[in-house]
Amino acid sequence: MLVSCSRGFGREDAITAFSEGNPEASASQSECVVDRLIDVYEVDPVDDSRLDALESELEAKPSSAGFEVEQFRAMFWCGLTEDLESQLAASLVANGIAPERVECVAGELSGSLDDADLDVLLDGKMSDQFFGKFFDAAERCDAIPAEGS
């Protein structure tokens, strides 16, 4: 539930809203995500008492595509990688990684990603950098697909 009262929607309200919607997030992860989103939405760091744009995005059902991307990035950089690793696992199996090796590869790969790699995951356009990281992760996990897989 979002707070709407005369004092406005502030950082603590946003943290509470995020925490309620993401119970797997620790208190520090929730703070981290909200602080990153505050940076994206250019809220005045001295007076964060009104987070109108962020409040609107949190209330929107569904959220805008741009907000979902920014929240995904913030969650990833704040250590909330479980959803990403689950998505990677499904893709890895579809691309020939043995099911018993998927968890290792997904964990290794998610631990080496940067912003450009997140773009690959979001838009599906493979880059040489991402492919190299995938190959390295698969090699470290002894999960290189056999030819013809």
N, CA, C and O atoms as a DFTB+ gen file, in Angstrom:
596 C
 N C O
     1  1       0.842      -1.165       0.000
     2  2       0.000       0.000       0.000
     3  2       0.896       1.239       0.000
     4  3       1.872       1.313       0.747
     5  1       0.553       2.200      -0.839
     6  2       1.327       3.423      -0.914
     7  2       0.679       4.484      -0.047
     8  3      -0.544       4.539       0.078
     9  1       1.499       5.315       0.544
    10  2       1.029       6.347       1.454
    11  2       0.786       7.622       0.661
    12  3       1.678       8.103      -0.038
    13  1      -0.409       8.165       0.768
    14  2      -0.717       9.444       0.142
    15  2      -1.335      10.335       1.192
    16  3      -2.515      10.198       1.516
    17  1      -0.564      11.227       1.712
    18  2      -1.079      12.167       2.687
    19  2      -0.386      13.497       2.474
    20  3       0.457      13.624       1.587
    21  1      -0.727      14.474       3.266
    22  2      -0.245      15.828       3.040
    23  2       1.278      15.943       3.122
    24  3       1.848      16.841       2.502
    25  1       1.947      15.071       3.857
    26  2       3.396      15.186       3.958
    27  2       4.081      14.686       2.697
    28  3       5.282      14.893       2.529
    29  1       3.346      14.036       1.811
    30  2       3.916      13.557       0.566
    31  2       4.473      12.151       0.688
    32  3       4.549      11.570       1.771
    33  1       4.844      11.647      -0.424
    34  2       5.404      10.305      -0.554
    35  2       6.911      10.468      -0.560
    36  3       7.469      11.035      -1.500
    37  1       7.573       9.981       0.470
    38  2       9.016      10.154       0.597
    39  2       9.775       8.849       0.464
    40  3       9.202       7.801       0.166
    41  1      11.068       8.934       0.688
    42  2      11.970       7.788       0.558
    43  2      11.521       6.611       1.417
    44  3      11.483       5.478       0.936
    45  1      11.185       6.858       2.669
    46  2      10.778       5.763       3.556
    47  2       9.505       5.079       3.053
    48  3       9.362       3.862       3.168
    49  1       8.575       5.875       2.489
    50  2       7.350       5.298       1.918
    51  2       7.688       4.407       0.723
    52  3       7.118       3.329       0.557
    53  1       8.617       4.872      -0.099
    54  2       9.028       4.091      -1.266
    55  2       9.704       2.791      -0.839
    56  3       9.473       1.741      -1.439
    57  1      10.538       2.862       0.198
    58  2      11.201       1.653       0.702
    59  2      10.159       0.663       1.220
    60  3      10.242      -0.535       0.949
    61  1       9.188       1.168       1.960
    62  2       8.117       0.302       2.476
    63  2       7.343      -0.336       1.323
    64  3       7.076      -1.538       1.339
    65  1       6.986       0.468       0.328
    66  2       6.241      -0.047      -0.826
    67  2       7.046      -1.119      -1.559
    68  3       6.506      -2.161      -1.930
    69  1       8.338      -0.859      -1.765
    70  2       9.167      -1.844      -2.455
    71  2       9.283      -3.122      -1.626
    72  3       9.160      -4.223      -2.163
    73  1       9.518      -2.981      -0.333
    74  2       9.651      -4.144       0.560
    75  2       8.396      -5.000       0.563
    76  3       8.474      -6.228       0.532
    77  1       7.244      -4.351       0.599
    78  2       5.982      -5.093       0.606
    79  2       5.774      -5.849      -0.701
    80  3       5.224      -6.950      -0.698
    81  1       6.204      -5.271      -1.809
    82  2       6.068      -5.925      -3.100
    83  2       7.148      -6.942      -3.396
    84  3       7.018      -7.738      -4.326
    85  1       8.211      -6.922      -2.615
    86  2       9.361      -7.805      -2.846
    87  2       9.845      -8.359      -1.513
    88  3      10.908      -7.970      -1.027
    89  1       9.067      -9.270      -0.915
    90  2       9.412      -9.758       0.422
    91  2      10.750     -10.493       0.503
    92  3      11.282     -10.674       1.598
    93  1      11.297     -10.913      -0.621
    94  2      12.592     -11.597      -0.614
    95  2      13.750     -10.618      -0.408
    96  3      14.871     -11.034      -0.116
    97  1      13.482      -9.327      -0.560
    98  2      14.525      -8.315      -0.421
    99  2      14.778      -8.003       1.052
   100  3      13.843      -7.850       1.838
   101  1      16.048      -7.912       1.407
   102  2      16.399      -7.494       2.765
   103  2      16.136      -5.993       2.888
   104  3      15.886      -5.315       1.891
   105  1      16.194      -5.488       4.100
   106  2      16.002      -4.049       4.321
   107  2      17.057      -3.248       3.562
   108  3      16.733      -2.236       2.939
   109  1      18.307      -3.685       3.606
   110  2      19.361      -2.938       2.919
   111  2      19.207      -3.028       1.398
   112  3      19.505      -2.062       0.695
   113  1      18.747      -4.165       0.882
   114  2      18.507      -4.279      -0.558
   115  2      17.366      -3.356      -0.983
   116  3      17.444      -2.712      -2.029
   117  1      16.310      -3.293      -0.176
   118  2      15.186      -2.403      -0.492
   119  2      15.638      -0.952      -0.520
   120  3      15.266      -0.199      -1.420
   121  1      16.437      -0.558       0.464
   122  2      16.970       0.808       0.495
   123  2      17.831       1.075      -0.730
   124  3      17.731       2.138      -1.342
   125  1      18.665       0.131      -1.084
   126  2      19.550       0.264      -2.237
   127  2      18.736       0.463      -3.519
   128  3      19.035       1.358      -4.310
   129  1      17.715      -0.363      -3.726
   130  2      16.892      -0.257      -4.933
   131  2      16.219       1.107      -4.991
   132  3      16.267       1.781      -6.019
   133  1      15.604       1.510      -3.909
   134  2      14.908       2.805      -3.888
   135  2      15.896       3.946      -4.132
   136  3      15.587       4.878      -4.874
   137  1      17.063       3.886      -3.526
   138  2      18.053       4.946      -3.731
   139  2      18.500       5.007      -5.193
   140  3      18.700       6.094      -5.735
   141  1      18.654       3.868      -5.819
   142  2      19.011       3.856      -7.245
   143  2      17.881       4.440      -8.087
   144  3      18.131       5.199      -9.023
   145  1      16.641       4.087      -7.758
   146  2      15.503       4.630      -8.503
   147  2      15.363       6.135      -8.268
   148  3      14.997       6.871      -9.184
   149  1      15.647       6.591      -7.065
   150  2      15.630       8.030      -6.783
   151  2      16.652       8.735      -7.675
   152  3      16.378       9.816      -8.194
   153  1      17.826       8.131      -7.855
   154  2      18.837       8.702      -8.743
   155  2      18.327       8.769     -10.180
   156  3      18.512       9.777     -10.863
   157  1      17.684       7.690     -10.638
   158  2      17.167       7.636     -12.007
   159  2      16.100       8.709     -12.219
   160  3      16.069       9.366     -13.260
   161  1      15.233       8.880     -11.235
   162  2      14.143       9.842     -11.359
   163  2      14.536      11.242     -10.894
   164  3      13.685      12.119     -10.750
   165  1      15.839      11.443     -10.660
   166  2      16.428      12.744     -10.370
   167  2      15.702      13.496      -9.257
   168  3      15.364      14.671      -9.399
   169  1      15.476      12.810      -8.169
   170  2      14.867      13.439      -7.003
   171  2      15.941      14.245      -6.284
   172  3      17.080      13.794      -6.161
   173  1      15.593      15.401      -5.820
   174  2      16.519      16.267      -5.084
   175  2      16.994      15.529      -3.833
   176  3      16.177      15.207      -2.971
   177  1      18.299      15.254      -3.713
   178  2      18.787      14.498      -2.557
   179  2      18.622      15.245      -1.234
   180  3      18.607      14.622      -0.173
   181  1      18.498      16.570      -1.286
   182  2      18.329      17.348      -0.071
   183  2      16.881      17.278       0.411
   184  3      16.624      17.223       1.614
   185  1      15.934      17.279      -0.533
   186  2      14.518      17.242      -0.176
   187  2      13.844      16.134      -0.966
   188  3      13.333      16.356      -2.064
   189  1      13.848      14.942      -0.394
   190  2      13.216      13.805      -1.079
   191  2      11.780      13.598      -0.594
   192  3      11.244      12.493      -0.691
   193  1      11.158      14.658      -0.073
   194  2       9.824      14.502       0.493
   195  2       8.758      14.284      -0.572
   196  3       7.668      13.810      -0.252
   197  1       9.037      14.614      -1.819
   198  2       8.077      14.377      -2.887
   199  2       8.739      13.553      -3.983
   200  3       9.641      14.023      -4.675
   201  1       8.296      12.369      -4.122
   202  2       8.815      11.476      -5.153
   203  2       7.693      11.194      -6.146
   204  3       7.346      10.038      -6.387
   205  1       7.132      12.244      -6.716
   206  2       5.937      12.105      -7.545
   207  2       6.095      11.094      -8.680
   208  3       5.245      10.221      -8.856
   209  1       7.172      11.206      -9.446
   210  2       7.356      10.306     -10.590
   211  2       7.522       8.866     -10.129
   212  3       6.944       7.950     -10.714
   213  1       8.308       8.670      -9.088
   214  2       8.514       7.320      -8.566
   215  2       7.222       6.769      -7.976
   216  3       6.896       5.599      -8.183
   217  1       6.488       7.593      -7.250
   218  2       5.212       7.157      -6.692
   219  2       4.250       6.747      -7.797
   220  3       3.574       5.724      -7.682
   221  1       4.180       7.525      -8.855
   222  2       3.296       7.204      -9.980
   223  2       3.660       5.866     -10.605
   224  3       2.785       5.066     -10.936
   225  1       4.956       5.628     -10.764
   226  2       5.399       4.355     -11.357
   227  2       5.079       3.183     -10.438
   228  3       4.661       2.124     -10.906
   229  1       5.271       3.365      -9.140
   230  2       4.981       2.280      -8.209
   231  2       3.492       1.972      -8.147
   232  3       3.106       0.826      -7.913
   233  1       2.642       2.992      -8.355
   234  2       1.199       2.802      -8.309
   235  2       0.642       2.249      -9.608
   236  3      -0.406       1.602      -9.600
   237  1       1.316       2.487     -10.721
   238  2       0.812       2.095     -12.038
   239  2       0.671       0.579     -12.146
   240  3       1.550      -0.173     -11.726
   241  1      -0.425       0.156     -12.704
   242  2      -0.663      -1.267     -12.961
   243  2      -1.092      -1.419     -14.408
   244  3      -2.237      -1.096     -14.721
   245  1      -0.258      -1.882     -15.289
   246  2       1.127      -2.295     -15.054
   247  2       2.059      -1.078     -15.069
   248  3       1.694       0.004     -15.528
   249  1       3.255      -1.289     -14.560
   250  2       4.280      -0.249     -14.586
   251  2       4.711      -0.026     -16.031
   252  3       4.544      -0.904     -16.879
   253  1       5.258       1.138     -16.304
   254  2       5.751       1.396     -17.654
   255  2       6.952       0.496     -17.935
   256  3       7.647       0.053     -17.021
   257  1       7.174       0.239     -19.220
   258  2       8.307      -0.611     -19.607
   259  2       9.622       0.011     -19.141
   260  3      10.522      -0.703     -18.699
   261  1       9.740       1.324     -19.234
   262  2      10.964       1.995     -18.799
   263  2      11.217       1.814     -17.315
   264  3      12.353       1.596     -16.895
   265  1      10.162       1.903     -16.522
   266  2      10.311       1.712     -15.087
   267  2      10.717       0.282     -14.779
   268  3      11.580       0.051     -13.933
   269  1      10.105      -0.680     -15.457
   270  2      10.450      -2.082     -15.209
   271  2      11.920      -2.346     -15.498
   272  3      12.576      -3.085     -14.764
   273  1      12.439      -1.747     -16.560
   274  2      13.863      -1.903     -16.895
   275  2      14.726      -1.288     -15.804
   276  3      15.692      -1.903     -15.353
   277  1      14.381      -0.074     -15.377
   278  2      15.177       0.589     -14.336
   279  2      15.106      -0.170     -13.013
   280  3      16.108      -0.278     -12.305
   281  1      13.935      -0.692     -12.678
   282  2      13.809      -1.457     -11.440
   283  2      14.602      -2.760     -11.539
   284  3      15.246      -3.164     -10.571
   285  1      14.563      -3.419     -12.696
   286  2      15.341      -4.640     -12.918
   287  2      16.829      -4.357     -12.708
   288  3      17.518      -5.107     -12.015
   289  1      17.316      -3.280     -13.306
   290  2      18.722      -2.911     -13.147
   291  2      19.049      -2.646     -11.679
   292  3      20.044      -3.147     -11.154
   293  1      18.205      -1.857     -11.027
   294  2      18.444      -1.522      -9.621
   295  2      18.456      -2.782      -8.765
   296  3      19.321      -2.948      -7.905
   297  1      17.501      -3.661      -9.000
   298  2      17.437      -4.901      -8.214
   299  2      18.696      -5.733      -8.438
   300  3      19.262      -6.272      -7.488
   301  1      19.133      -5.837      -9.682
   302  2      20.330      -6.622      -9.988
   303  2      21.540      -6.048      -9.266
   304  3      22.275      -6.788      -8.611
   305  1      21.760      -4.736      -9.375
   306  2      22.935      -4.111      -8.775
   307  2      22.873      -4.091      -7.262
   308  3      23.888      -3.881      -6.598
   309  1      21.679      -4.311      -6.709
   310  2      21.540      -4.344      -5.246
   311  2      21.536      -5.772      -4.712
   312  3      21.231      -5.993      -3.540
   313  1      21.870      -6.737      -5.556
   314  2      22.036      -8.113      -5.108
   315  2      20.821      -9.002      -5.211
   316  3      20.850     -10.137      -4.737
   317  1      19.750      -8.517      -5.817
   318  2      18.550      -9.339      -5.993
   319  2      18.635     -10.020      -7.359
   320  3      18.061      -9.548      -8.340
   321  1      19.364     -11.142      -7.403
   322  2      19.645     -11.805      -8.683
   323  2      18.884     -13.108      -8.878
   324  3      19.035     -13.757      -9.912
   325  1      18.072     -13.501      -7.909
   326  2      17.396     -14.793      -7.993
   327  2      16.512     -14.906      -9.229
   328  3      16.546     -15.928      -9.915
   329  1      15.717     -13.872      -9.528
   330  2      14.852     -13.906     -10.713
   331  2      15.683     -13.983     -11.984
   332  3      15.348     -14.728     -12.905
   333  1      16.763     -13.218     -12.035
   334  2      17.638     -13.238     -13.200
   335  2      18.236     -14.628     -13.391
   336  3      18.270     -15.142     -14.509
   337  1      18.703     -15.231     -12.313
   338  2      19.299     -16.562     -12.418
   339  2      18.265     -17.595     -12.859
   340  3      18.607     -18.517     -13.599
   341  1      17.024     -17.467     -12.430
   342  2      15.963     -18.375     -12.870
   343  2      15.709     -18.215     -14.364
   344  3      15.547     -19.204     -15.079
   345  1      15.676     -16.963     -14.837
   346  2      15.479     -16.720     -16.263
   347  2      16.655     -17.249     -17.073
   348  3      16.474     -17.854     -18.130
   349  1      17.865     -17.012     -16.563
   350  2      19.050     -17.537     -17.248
   351  2      19.011     -19.060     -17.320
   352  3      19.350     -19.643     -18.350
   353  1      18.601     -19.699     -16.236
   354  2      18.569     -21.162     -16.190
   355  2      17.688     -21.722     -17.295
   356  3      18.081     -22.668     -17.977
   357  1      16.516     -21.159     -17.478
   358  2      15.610     -21.637     -18.529
   359  2      16.243     -21.468     -19.904
   360  3      16.140     -22.353     -20.754
   361  1      16.893     -20.340     -20.119
   362  2      17.549     -20.090     -21.394
   363  2      18.742     -21.018     -21.600
   364  3      18.985     -21.481     -22.715
   365  1      19.476     -21.287     -20.546
   366  2      20.645     -22.163     -20.648
   367  2      20.249     -23.586     -21.020
   368  3      20.905     -24.216     -21.849
   369  1      19.193     -24.090     -20.419
   370  2      18.713     -25.441     -20.758
   371  2      18.301     -25.478     -22.224
   372  3      18.618     -26.426     -22.941
   373  1      17.592     -24.440     -22.665
   374  2      17.154     -24.367     -24.059
   375  2      18.330     -24.288     -25.027
   376  3      18.190     -24.613     -26.206
   377  1      19.486     -23.856     -24.532
   378  2      20.669     -23.736     -25.387
   379  2      21.691     -24.843     -25.169
   380  3      22.863     -24.688     -25.512
   381  1      21.248     -25.954     -24.602
   382  2      22.085     -27.138     -24.560
   383  2      22.909     -27.359     -23.309
   384  3      23.710     -28.293     -23.274
   385  1      22.748     -26.538     -22.277
   386  2      23.487     -26.762     -21.035
   387  2      22.778     -27.864     -20.255
   388  3      21.560     -27.832     -20.080
   389  1      23.552     -28.833     -19.794
   390  2      22.981     -29.950     -19.037
   391  2      22.261     -29.433     -17.792
   392  3      22.790     -28.573     -17.089
   393  1      21.065     -29.944     -17.512
   394  2      20.288     -29.466     -16.363
   395  2      21.051     -29.467     -15.043
   396  3      20.848     -28.582     -14.212
   397  1      21.916     -30.440     -14.844
   398  2      22.664     -30.498     -13.580
   399  2      23.768     -29.441     -13.498
   400  3      24.347     -29.239     -12.431
   401  1      24.062     -28.774     -14.598
   402  2      25.096     -27.729     -14.629
   403  2      24.502     -26.303     -14.694
   404  3      25.221     -25.315     -14.547
   405  1      23.211     -26.223     -14.912
   406  2      22.554     -24.943     -15.137
   407  2      22.724     -23.984     -13.955
   408  3      23.042     -22.812     -14.158
   409  1      22.522     -24.453     -12.752
   410  2      22.612     -23.575     -11.582
   411  2      24.002     -22.964     -11.478
   412  3      24.139     -21.773     -11.198
   413  1      25.020     -23.762     -11.698
   414  2      26.396     -23.270     -11.639
   415  2      26.632     -22.203     -12.704
   416  3      27.156     -21.131     -12.403
   417  1      26.250     -22.488     -13.935
   418  2      26.488     -21.542     -15.030
   419  2      25.712     -20.244     -14.790
   420  3      26.258     -19.155     -14.968
   421  1      24.453     -20.353     -14.391
   422  2      23.641     -19.162     -14.137
   423  2      24.268     -18.311     -13.031
   424  3      24.321     -17.087     -13.149
   425  1      24.734     -18.938     -11.977
   426  2      25.376     -18.205     -10.884
   427  2      26.667     -17.549     -11.326
   428  3      26.905     -16.379     -11.027
   429  1      27.500     -18.289     -12.032
   430  2      28.771     -17.738     -12.532
   431  2      28.517     -16.573     -13.483
   432  3      29.177     -15.537     -13.402
   433  1      27.556     -16.755     -14.381
   434  2      27.281     -15.726     -15.373
   435  2      26.706     -14.473     -14.719
   436  3      27.128     -13.360     -15.035
   437  1      25.762     -14.644     -13.823
   438  2      25.149     -13.454     -13.206
   439  2      26.168     -12.679     -12.374
   440  3      26.036     -11.466     -12.210
   441  1      27.166     -13.356     -11.858
   442  2      28.193     -12.685     -11.069
   443  2      29.192     -11.891     -11.884
   444  3      30.004     -11.156     -11.321
   445  1      29.145     -12.027     -13.208
   446  2      30.127     -11.334     -14.043
   447  2      29.502     -10.283     -14.964
   448  3      30.207      -9.680     -15.773
   449  1      28.205     -10.059     -14.853
   450  2      27.521      -9.158     -15.775
   451  2      27.747      -7.690     -15.439
   452  3      27.957      -7.322     -14.283
   453  1      27.699      -6.859     -16.483
   454  2      27.745      -5.411     -16.309
   455  2      26.539      -4.810     -17.046
   456  3      25.691      -5.546     -17.550
   457  1      26.465      -3.488     -17.108
   458  2      25.300      -2.841     -17.741
   459  2      25.107      -3.272     -19.189
   460  3      23.976      -3.501     -19.617
   461  1      26.183      -3.387     -19.944
   462  2      26.057      -3.801     -21.346
   463  2      25.487      -5.213     -21.443
   464  3      24.712      -5.508     -22.352
   465  1      25.865      -6.076     -20.520
   466  2      25.345      -7.451     -20.523
   467  2      23.869      -7.471     -20.143
   468  3      23.100      -8.269     -20.681
   469  1      23.470      -6.602     -19.225
   470  2      22.055      -6.512     -18.882
   471  2      21.246      -6.088     -20.099
   472  3      20.113      -6.534     -20.277
   473  1      21.819      -5.227     -20.938
   474  2      21.133      -4.830     -22.170
   475  2      20.905      -6.043     -23.064
   476  3      19.851      -6.152     -23.692
   477  1      21.869      -6.953     -23.132
   478  2      21.706      -8.177     -23.928
   479  2      20.526      -8.980     -23.395
   480  3      19.712      -9.486     -24.167
   481  1      20.439      -9.093     -22.092
   482  2      19.335      -9.848     -21.496
   483  2      17.992      -9.171     -21.738
   484  3      16.969      -9.839     -21.888
   485  1      18.001      -7.842     -21.774
   486  2      16.751      -7.111     -21.956
   487  2      16.303      -7.046     -23.406
   488  3      15.108      -7.131     -23.690
   489  1      17.259      -6.894     -24.334
   490  2      16.842      -6.748     -25.736
   491  2      17.099      -7.978     -26.597
   492  3      16.637      -8.049     -27.736
   493  1      17.838      -8.949     -26.054
   494  2      18.058     -10.199     -26.776
   495  2      19.106     -10.130     -27.873
   496  3      19.309     -11.117     -28.581
   497  1      19.779      -8.995     -28.039
   498  2      20.804      -8.859     -29.080
   499  2      22.148      -9.256     -28.506
   500  3      22.719      -8.537     -27.685
   501  1      22.651     -10.398     -28.935
   502  2      23.898     -10.961     -28.418
   503  2      25.085     -10.072     -28.754
   504  3      25.160      -9.498     -29.840
   505  1      26.003      -9.965     -27.817
   506  2      27.252      -9.234     -28.042
   507  2      28.411     -10.204     -27.854
   508  3      28.270     -11.238     -27.201
   509  1      29.551      -9.862     -28.429
   510  2      30.747     -10.687     -28.253
   511  2      31.130     -10.768     -26.777
   512  3      31.535     -11.824     -26.291
   513  1      30.998      -9.642     -26.066
   514  2      31.340      -9.613     -24.646
   515  2      30.468     -10.590     -23.866
   516  3      30.975     -11.368     -23.058
   517  1      29.160     -10.552     -24.106
   518  2      28.252     -11.437     -23.375
   519  2      28.549     -12.897     -23.721
   520  3      28.595     -13.752     -22.836
   521  1      28.750     -13.178     -25.008
   522  2      29.058     -14.548     -25.407
   523  2      30.333     -15.029     -24.725
   524  3      30.398     -16.176     -24.283
   525  1      31.336     -14.183     -24.634
   526  2      32.577     -14.552     -23.957
   527  2      32.341     -14.887     -22.489
   528  3      32.896     -15.855     -21.968
   529  1      31.518     -14.086     -21.830
   530  2      31.211     -14.354     -20.421
   531  2      30.424     -15.643     -20.273
   532  3      30.654     -16.407     -19.335
   533  1      29.500     -15.892     -21.186
   534  2      28.743     -17.150     -21.161
   535  2      29.697     -18.329     -21.329
   536  3      29.626     -19.301     -20.577
   537  1      30.577     -18.242     -22.305
   538  2      31.507     -19.336     -22.563
   539  2      32.414     -19.575     -21.360
   540  3      32.646     -20.721     -20.976
   541  1      32.928     -18.501     -20.765
   542  2      33.785     -18.636     -19.578
   543  2      33.030     -19.287     -18.417
   544  3      33.575     -20.147     -17.726
   545  1      31.793     -18.882     -18.206
   546  2      30.990     -19.458     -17.123
   547  2      30.725     -20.940     -17.386
   548  3      30.820     -21.763     -16.475
   549  1      30.399     -21.270     -18.613
   550  2      30.147     -22.668     -18.960
   551  2      31.411     -23.505     -18.787
   552  3      31.347     -24.638     -18.311
   553  1      32.547     -22.955     -19.168
   554  2      33.817     -23.667     -19.016
   555  2      34.151     -23.893     -17.535
   556  3      34.560     -24.989     -17.153
   557  1      33.977     -22.855     -16.698
   558  2      34.256     -22.990     -15.268
   559  2      33.360     -24.037     -14.612
   560  3      33.737     -24.651     -13.614
   561  1      32.189     -24.232     -15.172
   562  2      31.239     -25.198     -14.602
   563  2      31.261     -26.541     -15.320
   564  3      30.407     -27.394     -15.081
   565  1      32.245     -26.727     -16.204
   566  2      32.351     -27.961     -16.977
   567  2      31.020     -28.251     -17.667
   568  3      30.468     -29.346     -17.563
   569  1      30.526     -27.241     -18.370
   570  2      29.200     -27.340     -18.974
   571  2      29.170     -26.946     -20.444
   572  3      28.124     -26.563     -20.967
   573  1      30.309     -27.041     -21.104
   574  2      30.327     -26.717     -22.527
   575  2      29.469     -27.752     -23.257
   576  3      29.729     -28.952     -23.171
   577  1      28.438     -27.277     -23.984
   578  2      27.587     -28.235     -24.706
   579  2      28.387     -29.034     -25.727
   580  3      29.262     -28.499     -26.407
   581  1      28.078     -30.298     -25.820
   582  2      28.727     -31.156     -26.812
   583  2      28.226     -30.741     -28.191
   584  3      27.099     -30.271     -28.346
   585  1      29.080     -30.924     -29.180
   586  2      28.677     -30.595     -30.552
   587  2      27.439     -31.422     -30.916
   588  3      27.310     -32.599     -30.578
   589  1      26.550     -30.743     -31.615
   590  2      25.322     -31.422     -32.040
   591  2      24.229     -31.387     -30.989
   592  3      23.163     -31.967     -31.194
   593  1      24.469     -30.719     -29.864
   594  2      23.443     -30.597     -28.805
   595  2      22.451     -29.539     -29.156
   596  3      21.517     -29.291     -28.393
